[in-house]
Amino acid sequence: MKPTDLRGILRYIPRFRERTFVLSVDAAVVMNENFANILLDVAVLRSLNIRILLVHGAAAMIRQLATESNLTATNLDGVGITDENTLKLSLTAANRLTHEILEGLSTNDLRAASPNAVIGHPQGILNGVDQQFTGKVERIDHEMLQALLTQGIIPVIPPLGFDGEGRTYRVNSDAIAVAIGESLKAAKIIYVTSYEGLTCGGQLIRQILASELDLLLQRQRADFPPELLPKAQFAAQACHAGVPRVHIINGCQDDALLAEVFSNEGIGTLVYANEYEQIRRALKKDIRQILMLTRKSVNSAELMKRTRAEIERQIGDYYLYEIDRNPVACVALHLYPEQRKAELAYLFVSPAHENQGLGRKLIGFVEDKAREAGVHQLIALSTQAFTFFQSKAGFVEGSPEDLPPSRRERYDASGRNSKVLIKHLV
């Protein structure tokens, strides 16, 4: 789906209206020329009555200021020791970036303010080492933030924490995003980085359950790039803290924010707190989406054409595979109880979700349903995907004689000359 496809965007609006999104933007993205487009995307989200809160980092700006001043910065990402010189650089960097963000939001006619809503205290002494001016979040002034959001004002939060004694601490911006997301019961945290998403062992992770990410961090911690490891940890932490979805996207890519929020496949990594996939029986209202989903495969003769009326007559036989309540795959199970046979039909997975095991999940689901119905033999007809059924699903080649009589009539009338594949279930 193109981000500009309004029909695609409209289906998300009821779910996201008046919900809160926390954007945690790395300084490298704020300093990138594409940041103006990110702010345009923010304007689109605000126009849809989505509440936006923007947290920003400072590492890239601190690095730049340190180079210009011939100084050594001891803490770039808010984790580690922050000495007095680095704190001064952090304050300068945070002020510059906050100003740039406020200026950009104003350019898009968006109201914004930078509140002192992060109450922090020092990290203290860790393993015998004083962390000096490095701080951590003690609490979030959620009442202040809610008041701003209610008035349509975007809070812009720098990577700083303030204590009751007037002291300022350098705090990791991604940790602040987690604390704010938990405090405000945000629907999403979106980490806007200069990377395509989370990678492990060189492979991009498209979507992963938070508990599975925990296991991956335990077993393959060294396979995560060092610069992405904190993102992975904070993403899992946010989900455990009650934020349903955490996204990691490349903010240097045009349309990144809208493409991630308003499409099934997204462009980066999605970490989710619970199972967001499900297989359910199709309803009459789903027929239009089924036809749209399978249109290209029908046109290429991979699937046999079915009319709206034909699907409606057998709607109880059809199942949809949904991701975040959006259909991405389908299958049908037609029963022939007299012969104790059933046909697995109309199996389709959208190209954006291929090679993720969805087809095998649907086949396994259909097999279970067939067994529950007392079916002894499952049949599939295929002109192009027969090798998949044989190599991945355990089917073997049969013949038209294996078809129930009524199905054999339609097989002969179709002229498709499909291969007949069978699988014994008992």
N, C-alpha and C positions, 0 to 999 in steps of 0.2 A: 504493500500500500504506500502510495506517495503521501508525504506529510500534508500536501496541499489538497488531498482528496477529502472534501468536507463530508461526504457520505460516510467515509470510514471513521472520521473523527466524531461524528454525531453520536454514534452508538456508545462512545465512552463517556459522554458528558454527564448522563444521569448518575454514573458511578463516581465521578470525580468532583462534581459540583459541590462547593463549600468544603471540600476536603483540603487538608494541608500537605503540601509537598515541601520538603527541606532540600535545597540544592547546596551541596558542598563543593565549591569550585576551587580548584588548585590555582595558585598564583600564576603558574605558567599558562593557564588558559585565559585568565584575565588579561595577561600581557600579550596574548595572541591576537592577530588581526581578525580572527573569526569570532571573537567575543561579542562583537556588535550583533552578530546573527543570533548568538545565544540569548542576548537581551531582547531581540525581536521575538524569539520563541517564548520568553518569559511573558512578554506582552500578550501573546496569543493565549497562553494559559490563564492570565489574569482576565482576559476578555471572556473566558468561559467560566468565570467565578471560581477558579481554583486559587486557593490561598498559597502564596509563595513566601518562603523565608529563605534568605540567601546567606550562607556562611562562606567565607573565603579563607584560603591559606595565604602564606607569605613566603614560602621557601625560595622560590625563584627570584623574588624581588630582594630578599635578604642577601642571596648569593650575588646578585648584581651590585647592590650597594657595598657589600664587603670588597668586591673586586675594585670598584671605583675608589674606595677609601683605603685600599691596601691593608684591610683588616682581616683577621681570621674569625669566622663565625663558628661558634661551638655547637650550635643547635639550629638546624635548618627546618626540621619538620615538627618541632614541638615535642620531640622525644629525645631525652638526653640532657646534658648540662647546659644551662643558659647562663653565661657570665654577663657582667654588666655591659660590656661593649655590644654583645649580641642582642641584649634586651633593647638597647638604644636603637640598633639597626632594625629590630623587630617593630618597634613603635613607629619609626619613620616609614618602614615598608607597609605596615598595616594602614597607616593614615593615607598614604598615597593610593593604595589599592582601594580602600573604602571610598575615597573621593572619586576615583575613576569609575567605580561601580555606580555611585549615586549620580554622577554626571551622566552616565550612559542610560540609567533608568529615567532620568529627567528628559533626556532626548526622546524617549519613547512615551512621554506623557504619563509616566508611572510615579506615584507618590512613594517615597521611601525615607527611612530614617535609620540611623545607627545608634541603637540603645546600649546601655551598659547592663545587659540582661544576664551576663555570665558571671556568676559569683564563684570565684576560685580561691584556692589556697595552695601553698607551696607543696611540691612533691616531697620535699624534705630530704632525708638521708636514706639512700637506697644502697644496700650492700656496702655500707660504710662510706659512701660518697655523697657529699652534699650536692643536690641538683640545682642549688642557688635560685635563679629566677624562673625555673621551669615550674609550671603550675598544673593543676588538674581541676576539673569541674567539681565544685561542691554542690551547687544547685543552680537551677535555671529560674529566673523570674518570669514564670509562664504567664502570670497575670498581665505583666507589661506587654509581653509579646502578643497575647490574645487581644489585648485592647488595640494594639496597632493593626493586627490582622482584621479585626472587626471593622475598623475604619477604612479598610482597603489600602493600608500602608504596608509596603514590603520592608520588613526588618533586615538590615544588612549587618551581619555579625562578624567582627574581625577575630583573629586567632589569639585573643587576649582574655584574661580573666581578672576580675577586680575584687579585692577583699574589703572588709569594713574599715580597715586602717588606711585606705587610700593607696595601697600598693597594687602594682600591676604585674601580671605574670604571663609568660609565653605559654600558650596552651595549644595542643594539637587541634586543628580545625575539624578533622574527621571525628575526633572524640566529642567535640562540641556538637556536631551534627547529630550524633547518636543521642546525647543527653537531651537536646532539643526535641528530636523526634519522639523520644519516650515521653517527655514532659507534655508535649502538645498532642500526643496520640496521632502522629502523622500517618498518612496513608502510604507515603513513599519517602525514602531518602535517595537522592540521586547524586552519586559522586561523579563530578564532571572533571575528568582528568585529561592528560595528553596521551593516554594509552587506549587501545581498542577495547579493553576489558580485562578481566582476570585471566591470566594464563598459568597453566601448570604443566611443567615439562614441555614447554613450547607450544602447547595446544590451547586455543581459546576456549574458555568455558562459556557456553551460551546461557545455560540456566542450571541452577543447582539448589537443592534443598539445604537449608542452613545446617541441619544436623550432618548432612553428607559433606558439607564444606568443613565442618569441625573435624571429621575423620580425615579428610584430605590434608588439613593443616597438621594433624598429628603424625600422619604416616609419610607425607611427602612435602614437608615444610621446605626442604631445600630446593624443591622443584619450582617454587614460586619466585619470580624475580624479586630481589630485595625491596625495590621501590613499590611493588604492588602488595607485598606481604601485609603491611598495615591496613590496606583497603580490604583485603580478605578478612582479616581479624575483626575490623570494625563492622563490616557488613554482616557477619555472623552474629556479632554482639548485638547489633541493632535489631535483628530478627528475634533474638531471644528476649530482647527488652520490649517486644510488642509491636514493632514496626513490621507490617505484613510483607512489604516488598522493598528491596534495596537494589538499585541499578548502578552499574559502573560503566560509563560511556566515555567516548573520545570527544571532548568539547572543541577540538580543533577541526572537526568535520562539520561541514555545513548541514543544517537541518537535523543535527544529532539529537537534540532534546525532543523535538516533536516526533521524530522517527522512532525513538525508544518508547515514548509514552503512548503513542497512538497507532501502534502496529503490533500484531501478534508475535512476530519474530524478533522485533527490536533490532538494535545494531550492536549492542554491547553485551554485558553479562547481567543476568537477573539472579539474585539470591532471594529465595522466598521462605517464609516462616512455616508454611504448611503446604500440603499437597494442593497444587493449583490446577491439576489435571484431573479429568474425569471422563468416563464413558457413560453416556446416558441414552435412553431410548429417544428417538426423534419424535417430534410433534408436528402437527399440520403446519404450524407457523414456521417450522424450520425448512419447509420444502424449497422455498426460494433460495435459501443459503446453500442447501445441498446441490441444487442445480448450478448455482454460481461457482461453488467450490470445485465441481467436477467438469465444468464446461470444456476446458482445454483437453482433458483426457477423452471426453466423448468425441470432440471434434477430430482428434487424432486416431480415433477408432480403438483406443486402448480399452475403453469401457463401452459397453453396449448402451445405446441411447435409451433413455427413459423419459416419458412425458410426465408433466406435473400430475395428471390424472392417474397414471400408472403408479407413481410413488404414493399418492394419496390413498389409493385402494389398499396398499400394503404397508402403510406407514408404520404399523406395529412391528414390522420386520427390520426397520432401519435403526442404526445406532450412530451417534456422533461422538467423536473424541474432541473434547474441549480443552483449551488452555485459557485460563482466566475468562471463562464463559464465552469464548469465541471458538467456533468450530474450525478445526484444522485437518480433520480426517473423518472418514465415514466408512461404514460397512453395512451389509444386509445379511440376514439369516432367514432363508426361506425353508420352511419345514414341509416334509412329505411323510407324515406320521404312519401311513399305511405301509410304506416300504422301510420305515425306520431310517430314512435318509434325510439329509438336509443339504442345502446349497449355500456355500459362502459366496456372496456376490457383492458387486459394487464396492470393492475395497479400494480406497483412495487415500493418499496422504499428500497434503500440499507440498510443493517443491521446497518451500522455506523450512519444512520440518522433516525432510527426508534424512535418512541415515541416523536417526535418533531412536530407532526401535519401535516406533509407533505402529508400523504395520504388523509386527510380530505381537505387540500387545493386543491389537484388535483381533488377530487370528486366535490368540489364546483365549480372549474373552468369548469369541463366538464358539470355540470348541467347548468351553465350560457350559455355555447356554444350551448347546446341542446335547451334551451329555445329560443335563438336567431334564431335557425333553425326551429322553430315552432313545436318542439317535445312535445308531451303530456305525454309520458311514457318512463322512462329510465329503461333499463334492465341490470342486471349484472349476470354473471354465475360464480359460485365458488364451488370448492370442499373442500377447507380448510379454507377460510377466510370469510365464510358467516356470522359468528357471528359478525365480525367487521362491515360488511355492515349493519347488522340489528341494532346493538347497537350504532354505531357511526355515521352512515350516513342516517338513516331513511328509509332503504329498508324493505320490507316485503316479505315473501315467496310467490312465485307464482307457476306456473306450466309450463311445456313445451308448453302447448296450448297458453301461452302468447307470444311466440316467433313469429316473422314474418316468413312466409313460407320458405324463402330461408335459414334463420338461423336455423329453425327447422330441415331442412334436414341435415345440418352439425352437429347439436347437436346429432341427432340420429346416424349419421355415426361415431362420435368420440368415442362413448362407454364410455365416462367419467362419465356419469350420474350426472353431476353437478346440484347443486341446482339452481333454477331459482329465482332470486330476482328482485322485481320491485319497482319503485318509481314513483308516479304520480307528474308531474311538474306543473299541472294547477288545 
